[in-house]
Amino acid sequence: MVFDYLINEMKKNGEYTQWAAEVTLESKIIGTNEAYLGYTDINAENNFPFKKDFSIKFDIEIYKMKKSGEIQEIINRFVE
């Protein structure tokens, strides 16, 4: 998936044709992974003293990225 994205970027920039002439290429997907971030409140104060600060900062950054359109730009790069 990341490889496909990079190839598409190279095609848009005109870099792929030059590169492809020099390299024989074969690609297969051997696996994919998704990631999730979850928060817990189970004994969080004792087990995760950094949790409150981290979750606030993380949520603020995600909010700013959504508001600025940065997240949509990232999605669009992978969906196109």
Distance bins in CASP14 RR format, pairs under 12 A and 6 or more apart:
PFRMAT RR
TARGET T0000
AUTHOR 0000-0000-0000
RMODE 2
METHOD distances of the structure
MODEL  1
1 7 0 0 0 0 0 1 0 0 0 0 0
1 8 0 0 0 0 0 1 0 0 0 0 0
1 27 0 0 0 0 0 1 0 0 0 0 0
1 28 0 0 0 0 0 1 0 0 0 0 0
1 29 1 0 0 1 0 0 0 0 0 0 0
1 30 0 0 0 0 0 1 0 0 0 0 0
1 31 0 0 0 0 1 0 0 0 0 0 0
1 32 1 0 0 1 0 0 0 0 0 0 0
1 33 0 0 0 0 1 0 0 0 0 0 0
1 34 0 0 0 0 0 1 0 0 0 0 0
1 77 0 0 0 0 0 1 0 0 0 0 0
1 78 1 0 0 1 0 0 0 0 0 0 0
1 79 0 0 0 0 0 1 0 0 0 0 0
2 8 0 0 0 0 0 1 0 0 0 0 0
2 9 0 0 0 0 0 1 0 0 0 0 0
2 27 0 0 0 0 0 1 0 0 0 0 0
2 29 0 0 0 0 0 1 0 0 0 0 0
2 31 0 0 0 0 0 1 0 0 0 0 0
2 32 0 0 0 0 0 1 0 0 0 0 0
2 33 0 0 0 0 0 1 0 0 0 0 0
2 77 0 0 0 0 0 1 0 0 0 0 0
2 78 0 0 0 0 1 0 0 0 0 0 0
3 9 0 0 0 0 0 1 0 0 0 0 0
3 10 0 0 0 0 0 1 0 0 0 0 0
3 25 0 0 0 0 1 0 0 0 0 0 0
3 26 0 0 0 0 0 1 0 0 0 0 0
3 27 1 0 1 0 0 0 0 0 0 0 0
3 28 0 0 0 0 1 0 0 0 0 0 0
3 29 0 0 0 0 1 0 0 0 0 0 0
3 30 0 0 0 0 0 1 0 0 0 0 0
3 31 0 0 0 0 0 1 0 0 0 0 0
3 32 0 0 0 0 0 1 0 0 0 0 0
4 10 0 0 0 0 0 1 0 0 0 0 0
4 11 0 0 0 0 0 1 0 0 0 0 0
4 16 0 0 0 0 0 1 0 0 0 0 0
4 25 0 0 0 0 0 1 0 0 0 0 0
4 27 1 0 0 1 0 0 0 0 0 0 0
4 28 0 0 0 0 0 1 0 0 0 0 0
4 29 0 0 0 0 1 0 0 0 0 0 0
4 32 0 0 0 0 0 1 0 0 0 0 0
4 77 0 0 0 0 0 1 0 0 0 0 0
4 78 0 0 0 0 1 0 0 0 0 0 0
4 79 0 0 0 0 0 1 0 0 0 0 0
4 80 0 0 0 0 0 1 0 0 0 0 0
5 11 0 0 0 0 0 1 0 0 0 0 0
5 12 0 0 0 0 0 1 0 0 0 0 0
5 27 0 0 0 0 0 1 0 0 0 0 0
5 74 0 0 0 0 0 1 0 0 0 0 0
5 75 0 0 0 0 0 1 0 0 0 0 0
5 76 0 0 0 0 0 1 0 0 0 0 0
5 77 1 0 0 1 0 0 0 0 0 0 0
5 78 1 0 1 0 0 0 0 0 0 0 0
5 79 0 0 0 0 0 1 0 0 0 0 0
5 80 0 0 0 0 1 0 0 0 0 0 0
6 12 0 0 0 0 0 1 0 0 0 0 0
6 13 0 0 0 0 0 1 0 0 0 0 0
6 15 0 0 0 0 1 0 0 0 0 0 0
6 16 0 0 0 0 1 0 0 0 0 0 0
6 19 0 0 0 0 0 1 0 0 0 0 0
6 25 0 0 0 0 0 1 0 0 0 0 0
6 27 0 0 0 0 0 1 0 0 0 0 0
6 77 0 0 0 0 0 1 0 0 0 0 0
6 78 0 0 0 0 0 1 0 0 0 0 0
7 13 0 0 0 0 0 1 0 0 0 0 0
7 14 0 0 0 0 0 1 0 0 0 0 0
7 15 0 0 0 0 1 0 0 0 0 0 0
7 16 1 0 0 1 0 0 0 0 0 0 0
7 17 0 0 0 0 0 1 0 0 0 0 0
7 19 0 0 0 0 1 0 0 0 0 0 0
7 20 0 0 0 0 1 0 0 0 0 0 0
7 23 0 0 0 0 0 1 0 0 0 0 0
7 25 0 0 0 0 1 0 0 0 0 0 0
7 27 0 0 0 0 1 0 0 0 0 0 0
8 14 0 0 0 0 0 1 0 0 0 0 0
8 15 0 0 0 0 0 1 0 0 0 0 0
8 16 0 0 0 0 1 0 0 0 0 0 0
8 76 0 0 0 0 0 1 0 0 0 0 0
8 77 0 0 0 0 1 0 0 0 0 0 0
8 78 0 0 0 0 1 0 0 0 0 0 0
8 79 0 0 0 0 0 1 0 0 0 0 0
8 80 1 0 0 1 0 0 0 0 0 0 0
9 15 0 0 0 0 1 0 0 0 0 0 0
9 16 0 0 0 0 1 0 0 0 0 0 0
9 19 0 0 0 0 0 1 0 0 0 0 0
9 77 1 0 0 1 0 0 0 0 0 0 0
9 78 0 0 0 0 0 1 0 0 0 0 0
9 80 0 0 0 0 0 1 0 0 0 0 0
10 16 1 1 0 0 0 0 0 0 0 0 0
10 17 0 0 0 0 1 0 0 0 0 0 0
10 18 0 0 0 0 1 0 0 0 0 0 0
10 19 1 0 0 1 0 0 0 0 0 0 0
10 20 0 0 0 0 1 0 0 0 0 0 0
10 23 0 0 0 0 0 1 0 0 0 0 0
10 25 0 0 0 0 0 1 0 0 0 0 0
11 17 0 0 0 0 1 0 0 0 0 0 0
11 18 0 0 0 0 0 1 0 0 0 0 0
11 19 0 0 0 0 1 0 0 0 0 0 0
11 20 0 0 0 0 1 0 0 0 0 0 0
11 80 0 0 0 0 0 1 0 0 0 0 0
12 77 0 0 0 0 0 1 0 0 0 0 0
12 80 0 0 0 0 1 0 0 0 0 0 0
13 19 0 0 0 0 0 1 0 0 0 0 0
14 20 0 0 0 0 0 1 0 0 0 0 0
14 21 0 0 0 0 0 1 0 0 0 0 0
15 21 0 0 0 0 0 1 0 0 0 0 0
15 22 0 0 0 0 0 1 0 0 0 0 0
15 23 0 0 0 0 0 1 0 0 0 0 0
16 22 0 0 0 0 0 1 0 0 0 0 0
16 23 0 0 0 0 0 1 0 0 0 0 0
16 25 0 0 0 0 1 0 0 0 0 0 0
17 23 0 0 0 0 0 1 0 0 0 0 0
19 25 0 0 0 0 1 0 0 0 0 0 0
37 51 0 0 0 0 0 1 0 0 0 0 0
37 54 0 0 0 0 1 0 0 0 0 0 0
37 55 0 0 0 0 1 0 0 0 0 0 0
37 58 1 0 0 1 0 0 0 0 0 0 0
37 59 0 0 0 0 0 1 0 0 0 0 0
37 61 0 0 0 0 0 1 0 0 0 0 0
37 62 0 0 0 0 1 0 0 0 0 0 0
38 44 0 0 0 0 0 1 0 0 0 0 0
38 48 0 0 0 0 0 1 0 0 0 0 0
38 51 0 0 0 0 0 1 0 0 0 0 0
38 54 0 0 0 0 0 1 0 0 0 0 0
38 55 0 0 0 0 1 0 0 0 0 0 0
38 58 0 0 0 0 0 1 0 0 0 0 0
38 59 0 0 0 0 0 1 0 0 0 0 0
39 48 0 0 0 0 1 0 0 0 0 0 0
39 50 0 0 0 0 0 1 0 0 0 0 0
39 51 1 0 0 1 0 0 0 0 0 0 0
39 52 0 0 0 0 1 0 0 0 0 0 0
39 54 0 0 0 0 1 0 0 0 0 0 0
39 55 1 0 1 0 0 0 0 0 0 0 0
39 56 0 0 0 0 0 1 0 0 0 0 0
39 58 0 0 0 0 1 0 0 0 0 0 0
39 59 0 0 0 0 1 0 0 0 0 0 0
40 46 0 0 0 0 0 1 0 0 0 0 0
40 47 0 0 0 0 1 0 0 0 0 0 0
40 48 1 0 0 1 0 0 0 0 0 0 0
40 51 1 0 0 1 0 0 0 0 0 0 0
40 52 0 0 0 0 0 1 0 0 0 0 0
40 55 0 0 0 0 0 1 0 0 0 0 0
41 47 0 0 0 0 0 1 0 0 0 0 0
41 48 0 0 0 0 1 0 0 0 0 0 0
41 51 0 0 0 0 1 0 0 0 0 0 0
41 52 0 0 0 0 0 1 0 0 0 0 0
41 55 0 0 0 0 0 1 0 0 0 0 0
42 48 0 0 0 0 1 0 0 0 0 0 0
42 51 0 0 0 0 0 1 0 0 0 0 0
43 49 0 0 0 0 0 1 0 0 0 0 0
43 51 0 0 0 0 0 1 0 0 0 0 0
44 50 0 0 0 0 1 0 0 0 0 0 0
44 51 1 0 1 0 0 0 0 0 0 0 0
44 52 1 0 0 1 0 0 0 0 0 0 0
44 53 0 0 0 0 0 1 0 0 0 0 0
44 54 0 0 0 0 0 1 0 0 0 0 0
44 55 0 0 0 0 1 0 0 0 0 0 0
45 51 0 0 0 0 1 0 0 0 0 0 0
45 52 0 0 0 0 1 0 0 0 0 0 0
48 54 0 0 0 0 1 0 0 0 0 0 0
48 55 0 0 0 0 1 0 0 0 0 0 0
50 56 0 0 0 0 0 1 0 0 0 0 0
50 57 0 0 0 0 0 1 0 0 0 0 0
50 58 0 0 0 0 0 1 0 0 0 0 0
51 57 0 0 0 0 0 1 0 0 0 0 0
51 58 0 0 0 0 0 1 0 0 0 0 0
51 59 0 0 0 0 0 1 0 0 0 0 0
52 58 0 0 0 0 0 1 0 0 0 0 0
52 59 0 0 0 0 0 1 0 0 0 0 0
53 59 0 0 0 0 0 1 0 0 0 0 0
53 60 0 0 0 0 0 1 0 0 0 0 0
54 60 0 0 0 0 0 1 0 0 0 0 0
54 61 0 0 0 0 0 1 0 0 0 0 0
55 61 0 0 0 0 0 1 0 0 0 0 0
55 62 0 0 0 0 0 1 0 0 0 0 0
56 62 0 0 0 0 0 1 0 0 0 0 0
56 63 0 0 0 0 0 1 0 0 0 0 0
57 63 0 0 0 0 0 1 0 0 0 0 0
57 64 0 0 0 0 0 1 0 0 0 0 0
58 64 0 0 0 0 0 1 0 0 0 0 0
58 65 0 0 0 0 0 1 0 0 0 0 0
59 65 0 0 0 0 0 1 0 0 0 0 0
59 66 0 0 0 0 0 1 0 0 0 0 0
60 66 0 0 0 0 0 1 0 0 0 0 0
60 67 0 0 0 0 0 1 0 0 0 0 0
61 67 0 0 0 0 0 1 0 0 0 0 0
61 68 0 0 0 0 0 1 0 0 0 0 0
61 70 0 0 0 0 1 0 0 0 0 0 0
61 71 0 0 0 0 0 1 0 0 0 0 0
62 68 0 0 0 0 0 1 0 0 0 0 0
62 69 0 0 0 0 0 1 0 0 0 0 0
62 70 0 0 0 0 1 0 0 0 0 0 0
62 71 1 0 0 1 0 0 0 0 0 0 0
62 74 0 0 0 0 0 1 0 0 0 0 0
63 69 0 0 0 0 0 1 0 0 0 0 0
63 70 0 0 0 0 0 1 0 0 0 0 0
63 71 0 0 0 0 1 0 0 0 0 0 0
64 70 0 0 0 0 1 0 0 0 0 0 0
64 71 0 0 0 0 1 0 0 0 0 0 0
65 71 1 0 1 0 0 0 0 0 0 0 0
65 72 0 0 0 0 1 0 0 0 0 0 0
65 73 0 0 0 0 1 0 0 0 0 0 0
65 74 0 0 0 0 1 0 0 0 0 0 0
65 75 0 0 0 0 0 1 0 0 0 0 0
66 72 1 0 0 1 0 0 0 0 0 0 0
66 73 0 0 0 0 0 1 0 0 0 0 0
66 74 0 0 0 0 0 1 0 0 0 0 0
66 75 0 0 0 0 0 1 0 0 0 0 0
68 74 0 0 0 0 0 1 0 0 0 0 0
69 75 0 0 0 0 1 0 0 0 0 0 0
69 76 0 0 0 0 1 0 0 0 0 0 0
70 76 0 0 0 0 0 1 0 0 0 0 0
70 77 0 0 0 0 0 1 0 0 0 0 0
71 77 0 0 0 0 0 1 0 0 0 0 0
71 78 0 0 0 0 0 1 0 0 0 0 0
72 78 0 0 0 0 0 1 0 0 0 0 0
72 79 0 0 0 0 0 1 0 0 0 0 0
73 79 0 0 0 0 0 1 0 0 0 0 0
73 80 0 0 0 0 0 1 0 0 0 0 0
74 80 0 0 0 0 0 1 0 0 0 0 0
END
